[in-house]
């Protein structure tokens, strides 16, 4: 009965997403990214070729970004990174989005949440991942260009080894908005998170890192549980899974980096 109820609720959530005026594109185009449920109902929901995201119109950053990366996608080299260039998101109205000038001379990188290297399998996916709706102001040296890049590369290796992964990435604002950049007041996150779920082995590994320069070799120190991320963000991951399995996955902390 509990499983049937959860199935009904998930179906209702999908229906509401379908008729939502903030949803860009038909739901079926992003069904693979929403297969395990969507983490939350807040923000502008945007369906892209290579990812699904909810965008915060106040902070001008994503709330969460969902991907499904397979071994085939992770090994593709069809589209070079140069096919992408940073641009405003045409699916968001002025005043509800970041602009290119916000990041200029801000001292922060335009940090991809869905990485460009995950999108080499499709030109449109590469183009859309460079929309600023997929970015947060991220410390560059030894963060976006260091430990965070190393984590993204490791996740692609896991996708190749394991065949299929669901990935959720986004910012955390511990203490609320404490710093912004640019005239659009793009919020600078205190931390960033990434959750990786292997549906074949039914296991997850999650990370929360402070948005500052870190040592790449310290990556295992930032492993947390999925439940830790939920408590820090107010989101609900894996809502499409049976409750007992969801609880088991979300409360288990990986003892080290996946092999």
FINU-552991 format. One record per atom (N, C-alpha, C): residue in one letter; atom name; x, y, z. Coordinates in nm, 2 decimals, padded with zeros to 4 digits. Layout:
BEGIN
> A,CA,X,Y,Z
...
END
This chain:
BEGIN
> X,N,00.08,-00.12,00.00
> X,CA,00.00,00.00,00.00
> X,C,00.09,00.13,00.00
> X,N,00.20,00.12,00.08
> X,CA,00.29,00.24,00.09
> X,C,00.35,00.26,-00.05
> X,N,00.39,00.16,-00.12
> X,CA,00.46,00.17,-00.25
> X,C,00.36,00.23,-00.35
> X,N,00.23,00.18,-00.34
> X,CA,00.13,00.23,-00.44
> X,C,00.10,00.37,-00.41
> X,N,00.10,00.42,-00.29
> X,CA,00.08,00.56,-00.25
> X,C,00.19,00.64,-00.31
> X,N,00.31,00.60,-00.29
> X,CA,00.43,00.67,-00.34
> X,C,00.42,00.68,-00.49
> X,N,00.38,00.58,-00.56
> X,CA,00.37,00.58,-00.70
> X,C,00.26,00.68,-00.75
> X,N,00.15,00.68,-00.68
> X,CA,00.05,00.78,-00.71
> X,C,00.10,00.92,-00.69
> X,N,00.17,00.95,-00.58
> X,CA,00.23,01.08,-00.55
> X,C,00.33,01.12,-00.66
> X,N,00.41,01.02,-00.70
> X,CA,00.51,01.05,-00.80
> X,C,00.44,01.09,-00.94
> X,N,00.34,01.01,-00.97
> X,CA,00.27,01.04,-01.09
> X,C,00.20,01.18,-01.09
> X,N,00.15,01.21,-00.97
> X,CA,00.09,01.34,-00.96
> X,C,00.19,01.45,-00.97
> X,N,00.31,01.43,-00.92
> X,CA,00.42,01.53,-00.93
> X,C,00.46,01.55,-01.07
> X,N,00.47,01.44,-01.15
> X,CA,00.51,01.45,-01.29
> X,C,00.40,01.52,-01.37
> X,N,00.27,01.50,-01.34
> X,CA,00.16,01.57,-01.40
> X,C,00.17,01.72,-01.38
> X,N,00.20,01.75,-01.25
> X,CA,00.21,01.90,-01.22
> X,C,00.32,01.96,-01.29
> X,N,00.43,01.89,-01.30
> X,CA,00.55,01.94,-01.38
> X,C,00.51,01.96,-01.52
> X,N,00.43,01.87,-01.58
> X,CA,00.40,01.88,-01.72
> X,C,00.31,02.01,-01.75
> X,N,00.23,02.05,-01.65
> X,CA,00.14,02.16,-01.68
> X,C,00.20,02.29,-01.62
> X,N,00.31,02.28,-01.55
> X,CA,00.37,02.40,-01.49
> X,C,00.42,02.50,-01.60
> X,N,00.38,02.63,-01.58
> X,CA,00.42,02.73,-01.68
> X,C,00.57,02.76,-01.68
> X,N,00.64,02.72,-01.57
> X,CA,00.78,02.74,-01.56
> X,C,00.87,02.64,-01.63
> X,N,00.80,02.53,-01.67
> X,CA,00.87,02.42,-01.73
> X,C,00.90,02.45,-01.88
> X,N,01.03,02.44,-01.92
> X,CA,01.07,02.47,-02.05
> X,C,01.08,02.34,-02.13
> X,N,00.99,02.31,-02.22
> X,CA,01.00,02.19,-02.30
> X,C,00.91,02.08,-02.24
> X,N,00.87,01.99,-02.33
> X,CA,00.78,01.88,-02.28
> X,C,00.86,01.79,-02.18
> X,N,00.78,01.74,-02.08
> X,CA,00.84,01.66,-01.98
> X,C,00.91,01.54,-02.03
> X,N,00.85,01.47,-02.14
> X,CA,00.91,01.35,-02.18
> X,C,01.05,01.37,-02.23
> X,N,01.09,01.49,-02.27
> X,CA,01.23,01.52,-02.31
> X,C,01.33,01.50,-02.20
> X,N,01.28,01.52,-02.07
> X,CA,01.37,01.50,-01.96
> X,C,01.33,01.39,-01.86
> X,N,01.25,01.30,-01.91
> X,CA,01.20,01.19,-01.83
> X,C,01.32,01.11,-01.77
> X,N,01.43,01.09,-01.85
> X,CA,01.54,01.01,-01.79
> X,C,01.60,01.08,-01.67
> X,N,01.60,01.21,-01.67
> X,CA,01.66,01.28,-01.55
> X,C,01.57,01.28,-01.43
> X,N,01.44,01.27,-01.45
> X,CA,01.34,01.27,-01.34
> X,C,01.30,01.13,-01.30
> X,N,01.36,01.03,-01.35
> X,CA,01.32,00.89,-01.33
> X,C,01.31,00.86,-01.18
> X,N,01.40,00.92,-01.10
> X,CA,01.40,00.89,-00.96
> X,C,01.33,00.99,-00.88
> X,N,01.25,01.08,-00.94
> X,CA,01.18,01.19,-00.88
> X,C,01.26,01.31,-00.89
> X,N,01.20,01.43,-00.87
> X,CA,01.27,01.55,-00.87
> X,C,01.29,01.60,-00.72
> X,N,01.40,01.65,-00.69
> X,CA,01.44,01.68,-00.55
> X,C,01.35,01.79,-00.48
> X,N,01.29,01.87,-00.56
> X,CA,01.21,01.98,-00.50
> X,C,01.11,02.05,-00.60
> X,N,01.02,02.12,-00.55
> X,CA,00.92,02.19,-00.64
> X,C,00.94,02.34,-00.65
> X,N,01.04,02.39,-00.59
> X,CA,01.07,02.54,-00.59
> X,C,01.15,02.57,-00.72
> X,N,01.14,02.70,-00.76
> X,CA,01.22,02.75,-00.87
> X,C,01.16,02.73,-01.00
> X,N,01.23,02.78,-01.11
> X,CA,01.19,02.76,-01.25
> X,C,01.25,02.63,-01.30
> X,N,01.17,02.54,-01.34
> X,CA,01.21,02.41,-01.38
> X,C,01.25,02.41,-01.53
> X,N,01.37,02.37,-01.57
> X,CA,01.42,02.39,-01.70
> X,C,01.47,02.25,-01.76
> X,N,01.41,02.21,-01.87
> X,CA,01.45,02.08,-01.93
> X,C,01.55,02.11,-02.04
> X,N,01.66,02.06,-02.03
> X,CA,01.77,02.07,-02.13
> X,C,01.81,01.94,-02.19
> X,N,01.88,01.94,-02.30
> X,CA,01.91,01.82,-02.37
> X,C,01.99,01.72,-02.28
> X,N,02.09,01.78,-02.20
> X,CA,02.17,01.69,-02.12
> X,C,02.15,01.70,-01.97
> X,N,02.05,01.78,-01.93
> X,CA,02.03,01.79,-01.78
> X,C,01.89,01.85,-01.76
> X,N,01.85,01.83,-01.63
> X,CA,01.73,01.90,-01.59
> X,C,01.76,01.98,-01.46
> X,N,01.71,02.10,-01.45
> X,CA,01.75,02.18,-01.33
> X,C,01.63,02.26,-01.28
> X,N,01.64,02.30,-01.16
> X,CA,01.55,02.40,-01.10
> X,C,01.63,02.52,-01.07
> X,N,01.59,02.64,-01.12
> X,CA,01.66,02.76,-01.11
> X,C,01.60,02.86,-01.01
> X,N,01.68,02.91,-00.92
> X,CA,01.63,03.01,-00.82
> X,C,01.63,03.15,-00.87
> X,N,01.52,03.21,-00.89
> X,CA,01.51,03.34,-00.95
> X,C,01.56,03.46,-00.86
> X,N,01.58,03.43,-00.73
> X,CA,01.63,03.52,-00.63
> X,C,01.78,03.52,-00.63
> X,N,01.83,03.40,-00.61
> X,CA,01.98,03.38,-00.60
> X,C,02.04,03.38,-00.74
> X,N,01.97,03.36,-00.84
> X,CA,02.02,03.35,-00.98
> X,C,02.11,03.24,-01.01
> X,N,02.09,03.13,-00.93
> X,CA,02.18,03.01,-00.95
> X,C,02.08,02.89,-00.94
> X,N,02.13,02.77,-00.99
> X,CA,02.04,02.66,-00.98
> X,C,02.02,02.61,-00.84
> X,N,01.91,02.55,-00.81
> X,CA,01.89,02.49,-00.68
> X,C,01.94,02.34,-00.68
> X,N,01.91,02.28,-00.79
> X,CA,01.97,02.14,-00.82
> X,C,01.98,02.12,-00.97
> X,N,02.07,02.04,-01.01
> X,CA,02.09,02.00,-01.15
> X,C,02.10,01.85,-01.15
> X,N,02.01,01.79,-01.23
> X,CA,02.01,01.64,-01.24
> X,C,02.07,01.59,-01.38
> X,N,02.15,01.49,-01.37
> X,CA,02.20,01.43,-01.49
> X,C,02.19,01.28,-01.49
> X,N,02.19,01.22,-01.60
> X,CA,02.21,01.07,-01.61
> X,C,02.32,01.05,-01.70
> X,N,02.43,01.00,-01.65
> X,CA,02.55,00.98,-01.73
> X,C,02.58,00.83,-01.75
> X,N,02.59,00.78,-01.87
> X,CA,02.62,00.64,-01.90
> X,C,02.76,00.63,-01.94
> X,N,02.81,00.50,-01.95
> X,CA,02.94,00.48,-02.00
> X,C,02.96,00.53,-02.14
> X,N,02.86,00.52,-02.22
> X,CA,02.86,00.57,-02.36
> X,C,02.88,00.72,-02.37
> X,N,02.80,00.79,-02.29
> X,CA,02.81,00.93,-02.28
> X,C,02.95,00.98,-02.23
> X,N,03.00,00.91,-02.13
> X,CA,03.12,00.95,-02.06
> X,C,03.24,00.93,-02.15
> X,N,03.23,00.84,-02.25
> X,CA,03.35,00.81,-02.34
> X,C,03.33,00.88,-02.47
> X,N,03.22,00.95,-02.49
> X,CA,03.20,01.02,-02.62
> X,C,03.30,01.14,-02.63
> X,N,03.34,01.16,-02.75
> X,CA,03.43,01.28,-02.78
> X,C,03.38,01.34,-02.91
> X,N,03.25,01.34,-02.93
> X,CA,03.19,01.39,-03.06
> X,C,03.20,01.54,-03.06
> X,N,03.17,01.61,-02.95
> X,CA,03.16,01.75,-02.94
> X,C,03.28,01.81,-02.86
> X,N,03.36,01.89,-02.91
> X,CA,03.47,01.95,-02.82
> X,C,03.41,02.06,-02.73
> X,N,03.47,02.09,-02.62
> X,CA,03.43,02.19,-02.53
> X,C,03.41,02.33,-02.60
> X,N,03.49,02.35,-02.70
> X,CA,03.49,02.48,-02.77
> X,C,03.36,02.51,-02.83
> X,N,03.27,02.40,-02.85
> X,CA,03.14,02.43,-02.91
> X,C,03.05,02.51,-02.81
> X,N,03.09,02.51,-02.68
> X,CA,03.01,02.58,-02.58
> X,C,03.07,02.72,-02.55
> X,N,02.99,02.81,-02.52
> X,CA,03.04,02.94,-02.48
> X,C,02.93,02.99,-02.38
> X,N,02.98,03.07,-02.28
> X,CA,02.89,03.11,-02.17
> X,C,02.79,03.21,-02.23
> X,N,02.67,03.20,-02.19
> X,CA,02.56,03.29,-02.24
> X,C,02.45,03.29,-02.14
> X,N,02.36,03.39,-02.14
> X,CA,02.25,03.40,-02.06
> X,C,02.15,03.29,-02.10
> X,N,02.06,03.25,-02.01
> X,CA,01.97,03.14,-02.04
> X,C,01.84,03.21,-02.10
> X,N,01.81,03.17,-02.23
> X,CA,01.70,03.23,-02.30
> X,C,01.57,03.19,-02.24
> X,N,01.57,03.09,-02.16
> X,CA,01.44,03.04,-02.10
> X,C,01.40,03.11,-01.97
> X,N,01.48,03.21,-01.93
> X,CA,01.46,03.28,-01.81
> X,C,01.44,03.43,-01.84
> X,N,01.35,03.50,-01.77
> X,CA,01.33,03.64,-01.80
> X,C,01.43,03.73,-01.73
> X,N,01.45,03.84,-01.79
> X,CA,01.54,03.94,-01.73
> X,C,01.50,03.97,-01.59
> X,N,01.59,03.98,-01.50
> X,CA,01.56,04.01,-01.36
> X,C,01.55,03.88,-01.28
> X,N,01.54,03.76,-01.35
> X,CA,01.53,03.63,-01.28
> X,C,01.65,03.55,-01.32
> X,N,01.75,03.61,-01.38
> X,CA,01.87,03.53,-01.42
> X,C,02.00,03.61,-01.41
> X,N,02.11,03.53,-01.41
> X,CA,02.24,03.60,-01.41
> X,C,02.27,03.65,-01.55
> X,N,02.36,03.75,-01.56
> X,CA,02.41,03.80,-01.68
> X,C,02.56,03.78,-01.69
> X,N,02.62,03.79,-01.81
> X,CA,02.76,03.77,-01.83
> X,C,02.84,03.87,-01.75
> X,N,02.79,03.99,-01.74
> X,CA,02.86,04.10,-01.67
> X,C,02.87,04.07,-01.52
> X,N,02.78,03.99,-01.46
> X,CA,02.79,03.97,-01.32
> X,C,02.91,03.90,-01.28
> X,N,02.96,03.81,-01.36
> X,CA,03.08,03.73,-01.33
> X,C,03.21,03.80,-01.37
> X,N,03.20,03.90,-01.46
> X,CA,03.32,03.97,-01.51
> X,C,03.39,04.04,-01.40
> X,N,03.52,04.01,-01.38
> X,CA,03.60,04.08,-01.27
> X,C,03.55,04.06,-01.13
> X,N,03.47,03.95,-01.11
> X,CA,03.41,03.92,-00.98
> X,C,03.51,03.85,-00.89
> X,N,03.61,03.78,-00.95
> X,CA,03.70,03.70,-00.87
> X,C,03.65,03.56,-00.86
> X,N,03.54,03.53,-00.92
> X,CA,03.48,03.39,-00.92
> X,C,03.47,03.33,-01.05
> X,N,03.49,03.20,-01.06
> X,CA,03.47,03.12,-01.19
> X,C,03.32,03.11,-01.21
> X,N,03.28,03.09,-01.33
> X,CA,03.14,03.05,-01.36
> X,C,03.15,02.89,-01.35
> X,N,03.11,02.84,-01.24
> X,CA,03.13,02.70,-01.21
> X,C,03.01,02.62,-01.26
> X,N,03.04,02.53,-01.36
> X,CA,02.94,02.44,-01.41
> X,C,02.89,02.35,-01.29
> X,N,02.76,02.33,-01.29
> X,CA,02.71,02.22,-01.20
> X,C,02.69,02.09,-01.28
> X,N,02.64,02.10,-01.40
> X,CA,02.64,01.98,-01.49
> X,C,02.77,02.01,-01.58
> X,N,02.87,01.93,-01.57
> X,CA,03.00,01.97,-01.63
> X,C,03.00,01.96,-01.78
> X,N,03.07,02.05,-01.85
> X,CA,03.08,02.05,-01.99
> X,C,03.13,01.91,-02.05
> X,N,03.23,01.85,-01.98
> X,CA,03.28,01.73,-02.02
> X,C,03.18,01.61,-02.02
> X,N,03.07,01.63,-01.95
> X,CA,02.96,01.53,-01.95
> X,C,02.88,01.54,-02.07
> X,N,02.90,01.65,-02.15
> X,CA,02.81,01.68,-02.26
> X,C,02.87,01.66,-02.40
> X,N,02.98,01.59,-02.41
> X,CA,03.05,01.57,-02.53
> X,C,02.98,01.48,-02.63
> X,N,02.87,01.42,-02.59
> X,CA,02.80,01.33,-02.67
> X,C,02.70,01.40,-02.76
> X,N,02.67,01.53,-02.74
> X,CA,02.56,01.60,-02.82
> X,C,02.59,01.75,-02.82
> X,N,02.59,01.81,-02.94
> X,CA,02.62,01.95,-02.95
> X,C,02.53,02.04,-02.88
> X,N,02.40,02.01,-02.88
> X,CA,02.30,02.09,-02.81
> X,C,02.31,02.08,-02.66
> X,N,02.35,01.96,-02.61
> X,CA,02.37,01.94,-02.47
> X,C,02.49,02.03,-02.43
> X,N,02.60,02.04,-02.51
> X,CA,02.71,02.12,-02.48
> X,C,02.68,02.26,-02.48
> X,N,02.60,02.31,-02.57
> X,CA,02.56,02.45,-02.58
> X,C,02.48,02.49,-02.46
> X,N,02.39,02.41,-02.42
> X,CA,02.29,02.44,-02.31
> X,C,02.36,02.43,-02.17
> X,N,02.47,02.35,-02.16
> X,CA,02.53,02.34,-02.03
> X,C,02.61,02.47,-02.00
> X,N,02.63,02.55,-02.10
> X,CA,02.70,02.68,-02.08
> X,C,02.61,02.79,-02.05
> X,N,02.48,02.77,-02.04
> X,CA,02.38,02.87,-01.99
> X,C,02.42,02.90,-01.85
> X,N,02.40,03.03,-01.81
> X,CA,02.44,03.07,-01.68
> X,C,02.35,03.01,-01.57
> X,N,02.23,02.96,-01.61
> X,CA,02.14,02.89,-01.52
> X,C,02.21,02.77,-01.46
> X,N,02.31,02.72,-01.53
> X,CA,02.38,02.60,-01.48
> X,C,02.51,02.63,-01.40
> X,N,02.53,02.76,-01.37
> X,CA,02.65,02.81,-01.30
> X,C,02.62,02.86,-01.16
> X,N,02.73,02.85,-01.08
> X,CA,02.73,02.92,-00.95
> X,C,02.87,02.99,-00.95
> X,N,02.87,03.11,-00.87
> X,CA,03.01,03.17,-00.85
> X,C,03.09,03.08,-00.76
> X,N,03.20,03.03,-00.82
> X,CA,03.28,02.92,-00.76
> X,C,03.43,02.97,-00.75
> X,N,03.49,02.95,-00.64
> X,CA,03.63,02.98,-00.62
> X,C,03.70,02.90,-00.73
> X,N,03.80,02.96,-00.80
> X,CA,03.86,02.90,-00.91
> X,C,03.98,02.81,-00.88
> X,N,04.09,02.87,-00.84
> X,CA,04.21,02.80,-00.81
> X,C,04.19,02.70,-00.69
> X,N,04.23,02.58,-00.71
> X,CA,04.22,02.47,-00.61
> X,C,04.08,02.44,-00.57
> X,N,03.98,02.49,-00.64
> X,CA,03.84,02.45,-00.62
> X,C,03.78,02.41,-00.75
> X,N,03.72,02.50,-00.82
> X,CA,03.66,02.47,-00.95
> X,C,03.76,02.41,-01.05
> X,N,03.88,02.46,-01.04
> X,CA,03.99,02.42,-01.13
> X,C,04.08,02.31,-01.07
> X,N,04.04,02.27,-00.95
> X,CA,04.12,02.17,-00.87
> X,C,04.04,02.05,-00.83
> X,N,04.01,02.05,-00.70
> X,CA,03.94,01.94,-00.64
> X,C,03.80,01.91,-00.70
> X,N,03.73,02.02,-00.74
> X,CA,03.60,01.99,-00.80
> X,C,03.61,01.93,-00.94
> X,N,03.71,01.98,-01.01
> X,CA,03.74,01.92,-01.15
> X,C,03.78,01.77,-01.13
> X,N,03.86,01.74,-01.03
> X,CA,03.90,01.60,-01.00
> X,C,03.78,01.52,-00.97
> X,N,03.69,01.57,-00.89
> X,CA,03.57,01.49,-00.86
> X,C,03.48,01.46,-00.99
> X,N,03.47,01.57,-01.07
> X,CA,03.39,01.55,-01.20
> X,C,03.46,01.44,-01.28
> X,N,03.59,01.44,-01.29
> X,CA,03.66,01.34,-01.37
> X,C,03.64,01.20,-01.31
> X,N,03.64,01.19,-01.18
> X,CA,03.63,01.06,-01.11
> X,C,03.49,01.01,-01.14
> X,N,03.39,01.10,-01.14
> X,CA,03.25,01.05,-01.16
> X,C,03.24,01.00,-01.30
> X,N,03.30,01.06,-01.40
> X,CA,03.29,01.00,-01.54
> X,C,03.36,00.87,-01.54
> X,N,03.47,00.85,-01.47
> X,CA,03.53,00.72,-01.46
> X,C,03.44,00.61,-01.40
> X,N,03.37,00.65,-01.30
> X,CA,03.27,00.56,-01.23
> X,C,03.16,00.53,-01.33
> X,N,03.12,00.62,-01.41
> X,CA,03.01,00.60,-01.51
> X,C,03.06,00.49,-01.61
> X,N,03.18,00.50,-01.65
> X,CA,03.24,00.41,-01.75
> X,C,03.24,00.27,-01.69
> X,N,03.29,00.26,-01.56
> X,CA,03.31,00.13,-01.50
> X,C,03.17,00.07,-01.46
> X,N,03.08,00.15,-01.42
> X,CA,02.95,00.10,-01.37
> X,C,02.84,00.10,-01.47
> X,N,02.85,00.18,-01.58
> X,CA,02.75,00.17,-01.68
> X,C,02.65,00.28,-01.68
> X,N,02.60,00.32,-01.56
> X,CA,02.49,00.42,-01.55
> X,C,02.50,00.48,-01.41
> X,N,02.49,00.62,-01.41
> X,CA,02.48,00.69,-01.28
> X,C,02.38,00.80,-01.30
> X,N,02.32,00.83,-01.18
> X,CA,02.23,00.95,-01.17
> X,C,02.31,01.05,-01.08
> X,N,02.32,01.18,-01.13
> X,CA,02.40,01.27,-01.06
> X,C,02.32,01.40,-01.03
> X,N,02.33,01.45,-00.90
> X,CA,02.26,01.57,-00.86
> X,C,02.37,01.66,-00.80
> X,N,02.37,01.79,-00.85
> X,CA,02.47,01.88,-00.81
> X,C,02.40,02.02,-00.78
> X,N,02.46,02.09,-00.69
> X,CA,02.40,02.23,-00.66
> X,C,02.48,02.30,-00.55
> X,N,02.43,02.42,-00.52
> X,CA,02.49,02.51,-00.42
> X,C,02.42,02.49,-00.29
> X,N,02.49,02.53,-00.18
> X,CA,02.44,02.54,-00.05
> X,C,02.47,02.68,00.01
> X,N,02.37,02.74,00.07
> X,CA,02.39,02.87,00.13
> X,C,02.37,02.86,00.28
> X,N,02.48,02.82,00.34
> X,CA,02.48,02.81,00.49
> X,C,02.47,02.95,00.55
> X,N,02.36,02.98,00.62
> X,CA,02.35,03.11,00.68
> X,C,02.28,03.20,00.58
> X,N,02.22,03.15,00.47
> X,CA,02.15,03.24,00.38
> X,C,02.25,03.31,00.28
> X,N,02.20,03.41,00.21
> X,CA,02.28,03.48,00.12
> X,C,02.37,03.58,00.19
> X,N,02.50,03.56,00.19
> X,CA,02.59,03.65,00.26
> X,C,02.68,03.73,00.17
> X,N,02.68,03.69,00.04
> X,CA,02.76,03.76,-00.06
> X,C,02.70,03.75,-00.20
> X,N,02.70,03.85,-00.28
> X,CA,02.65,03.85,-00.41
> X,C,02.75,03.91,-00.51
> X,N,02.74,03.88,-00.64
> X,CA,02.82,03.95,-00.74
> X,C,02.74,04.01,-00.84
> X,N,02.78,04.12,-00.90
> X,CA,02.72,04.18,-01.02
> X,C,02.59,04.26,-00.99
> X,N,02.54,04.33,-01.09
> X,CA,02.42,04.41,-01.07
> X,C,02.29,04.32,-01.05
> X,N,02.30,04.19,-01.09
> X,CA,02.19,04.10,-01.07
> X,C,02.19,04.03,-00.94
> X,N,02.30,04.06,-00.86
> X,CA,02.31,04.01,-00.72
> X,C,02.31,03.86,-00.73
> X,N,02.40,03.80,-00.80
> X,CA,02.41,03.65,-00.81
> X,C,02.47,03.60,-00.68
> X,N,02.40,03.51,-00.61
> X,CA,02.44,03.47,-00.48
> X,C,02.57,03.38,-00.48
> X,N,02.66,03.40,-00.40
> X,CA,02.78,03.32,-00.39
> X,C,02.76,03.21,-00.28
> X,N,02.76,03.08,-00.32
> X,CA,02.73,02.98,-00.22
> X,C,02.84,02.96,-00.12
> X,N,02.81,02.91,00.00
> X,CA,02.91,02.88,00.10
> X,C,02.97,02.74,00.07
> X,N,02.89,02.65,00.01
> X,CA,02.93,02.52,-00.02
> X,C,02.87,02.47,-00.15
> X,N,02.92,02.36,-00.21
> X,CA,02.86,02.30,-00.32
> X,C,02.85,02.15,-00.29
> X,N,02.75,02.09,-00.34
> X,CA,02.73,01.94,-00.32
> X,C,02.72,01.86,-00.45
> X,N,02.75,01.74,-00.44
> X,CA,02.73,01.65,-00.55
> X,C,02.69,01.51,-00.50
> X,N,02.58,01.45,-00.55
> X,CA,02.53,01.32,-00.51
> X,C,02.54,01.23,-00.64
> X,N,02.60,01.11,-00.62
> X,CA,02.61,01.02,-00.73
> X,C,02.54,00.89,-00.69
> X,N,02.45,00.84,-00.77
> X,CA,02.37,00.72,-00.74
> X,C,02.39,00.61,-00.85
> X,N,02.43,00.49,-00.81
> X,CA,02.44,00.38,-00.90
> X,C,02.32,00.29,-00.89
> X,N,02.23,00.30,-00.99
> X,CA,02.10,00.22,-00.97
> X,C,02.12,00.07,-00.98
> X,N,02.23,00.03,-01.05
> X,CA,02.26,-00.12,-01.06
> X,C,02.30,-00.18,-00.93
> X,N,02.38,-00.11,-00.85
> X,CA,02.43,-00.16,-00.72
> X,C,02.35,-00.10,-00.61
> X,N,02.26,00.00,-00.64
> X,CA,02.17,00.06,-00.54
> X,C,02.26,00.12,-00.43
> X,N,02.35,00.20,-00.46
> X,CA,02.43,00.27,-00.36
> X,C,02.47,00.41,-00.41
> X,N,02.49,00.50,-00.31
> X,CA,02.52,00.64,-00.34
> X,C,02.64,00.68,-00.27
> X,N,02.70,00.79,-00.33
> X,CA,02.81,00.86,-00.26
> X,C,02.78,01.01,-00.28
> X,N,02.80,01.08,-00.17
> X,CA,02.77,01.22,-00.17
> X,C,02.89,01.31,-00.11
> X,N,02.89,01.43,-00.16
> X,CA,03.00,01.52,-00.12
> X,C,02.94,01.66,-00.09
> X,N,03.00,01.72,00.01
> X,CA,02.97,01.86,00.04
> X,C,03.11,01.93,00.06
> X,N,03.14,02.03,-00.02
> X,CA,03.27,02.10,-00.01
> X,C,03.25,02.25,00.02
> X,N,03.32,02.31,00.11
> X,CA,03.32,02.45,00.12
> X,C,03.37,02.52,-00.01
> X,N,03.31,02.63,-00.05
> X,CA,03.35,02.70,-00.17
> X,C,03.47,02.78,-00.15
> X,N,03.58,02.72,-00.14
> X,CA,03.71,02.78,-00.11
> X,C,03.82,02.69,-00.16
> X,N,03.94,02.74,-00.17
> X,CA,04.06,02.66,-00.21
> X,C,04.08,02.54,-00.12
> X,N,04.09,02.42,-00.18
> X,CA,04.10,02.30,-00.11
> X,C,04.21,02.22,-00.17
> X,N,04.26,02.12,-00.10
> X,CA,04.36,02.03,-00.15
> X,C,04.29,01.91,-00.21
> X,N,04.33,01.88,-00.34
> X,CA,04.26,01.77,-00.41
> X,C,04.27,01.64,-00.34
> X,N,04.39,01.61,-00.28
> X,CA,04.41,01.48,-00.21
> X,C,04.31,01.46,-00.09
> X,N,04.25,01.57,-00.05
> X,CA,04.16,01.57,00.07
> X,C,04.02,01.53,00.03
> X,N,04.00,01.50,-00.10
> X,CA,03.86,01.47,-00.15
> X,C,03.78,01.38,-00.06
> X,N,03.84,01.26,-00.01
> X,CA,03.76,01.17,00.07
> X,C,03.71,01.24,00.20
> X,N,03.77,01.34,00.25
> X,CA,03.72,01.41,00.37
> X,C,03.59,01.48,00.36
> X,N,03.55,01.50,00.23
> X,CA,03.42,01.57,00.21
> X,C,03.30,01.48,00.17
> X,N,03.33,01.35,00.19
> X,CA,03.22,01.25,00.18
> X,C,03.12,01.26,00.29
> X,N,02.99,01.27,00.26
> X,CA,02.88,01.28,00.35
> X,C,02.77,01.18,00.31
> X,N,02.66,01.18,00.39
> X,CA,02.55,01.10,00.35
> X,C,02.45,01.19,00.26
> X,N,02.37,01.12,00.18
> X,CA,02.27,01.20,00.11
> X,C,02.18,01.27,00.20
> X,N,02.15,01.21,00.32
> X,CA,02.06,01.28,00.42
> X,C,02.12,01.40,00.47
> X,N,02.26,01.41,00.48
> X,CA,02.33,01.53,00.52
> X,C,02.30,01.64,00.42
> X,N,02.30,01.61,00.29
> X,CA,02.28,01.71,00.19
> X,C,02.13,01.76,00.20
> X,N,02.04,01.67,00.22
> X,CA,01.90,01.70,00.23
> X,C,01.88,01.80,00.35
> X,N,01.94,01.77,00.46
> X,CA,01.93,01.86,00.57
> X,C,01.98,02.00,00.55
> X,N,02.09,02.01,00.47
> X,CA,02.15,02.14,00.44
> X,C,02.07,02.22,00.33
> X,N,02.00,02.15,00.25
> X,CA,01.93,02.21,00.13
> X,C,01.78,02.22,00.14
> X,N,01.72,02.13,00.22
> X,CA,01.58,02.12,00.22
> X,C,01.52,02.04,00.11
> X,N,01.60,01.97,00.03
> X,CA,01.56,01.89,-00.08
> X,C,01.53,01.75,-00.05
> X,N,01.47,01.68,-00.13
> X,CA,01.43,01.54,-00.11
> X,C,01.47,01.46,-00.23
> X,N,01.59,01.39,-00.22
> X,CA,01.64,01.31,-00.33
> X,C,01.58,01.17,-00.33
> X,N,01.57,01.11,-00.45
> X,CA,01.53,00.97,-00.47
> X,C,01.39,00.94,-00.42
> X,N,01.30,01.04,-00.43
> X,CA,01.16,01.03,-00.39
> X,C,01.09,00.92,-00.47
> X,N,01.14,00.89,-00.58
> X,CA,01.07,00.78,-00.67
> X,C,01.11,00.64,-00.62
> X,N,01.20,00.63,-00.53
> X,CA,01.23,00.49,-00.48
> X,C,01.14,00.45,-00.37
> X,N,01.13,00.32,-00.35
> X,CA,01.05,00.27,-00.23
> X,C,01.11,00.32,-00.10
> X,N,01.03,00.36,-00.01
> X,CA,01.08,00.43,00.11
> X,C,01.19,00.36,00.19
> X,N,01.18,00.23,00.20
> X,CA,01.28,00.16,00.28
> X,C,01.41,00.16,00.21
> X,N,01.41,00.15,00.08
> X,CA,01.54,00.15,00.00
> X,C,01.59,00.29,00.00
> X,N,01.50,00.39,-00.01
> X,CA,01.55,00.53,-00.01
> X,C,01.62,00.56,00.12
> X,N,01.56,00.52,00.23
> X,CA,01.62,00.55,00.37
> X,C,01.75,00.48,00.38
> X,N,01.76,00.36,00.33
> X,CA,01.89,00.29,00.34
> X,C,02.00,00.36,00.26
> X,N,01.97,00.40,00.14
> X,CA,02.07,00.46,00.05
> X,C,02.11,00.60,00.11
> X,N,02.01,00.67,00.16
> X,CA,02.04,00.81,00.20
> X,C,02.11,00.82,00.34
> X,N,02.10,00.72,00.42
> X,CA,02.17,00.72,00.55
> X,C,02.30,00.65,00.56
> X,N,02.34,00.59,00.45
> X,CA,02.46,00.52,00.44
> X,C,02.57,00.60,00.39
> X,N,02.68,00.62,00.46
> X,CA,02.79,00.70,00.42
> X,C,02.90,00.61,00.36
> X,N,02.94,00.65,00.24
> X,CA,03.05,00.57,00.17
> X,C,03.17,00.58,00.26
> X,N,03.24,00.47,00.28
> X,CA,03.36,00.47,00.37
> X,C,03.48,00.52,00.30
> X,N,03.47,00.54,00.17
> X,CA,03.59,00.59,00.09
> X,C,03.54,00.62,-00.05
> X,N,03.63,00.66,-00.14
> X,CA,03.59,00.68,-00.28
> X,C,03.57,00.55,-00.34
> X,N,03.46,00.55,-00.43
> X,CA,03.43,00.42,-00.50
> X,C,03.55,00.38,-00.58
> X,N,03.56,00.25,-00.59
> X,CA,03.67,00.19,-00.68
> X,C,03.61,00.15,-00.81
END
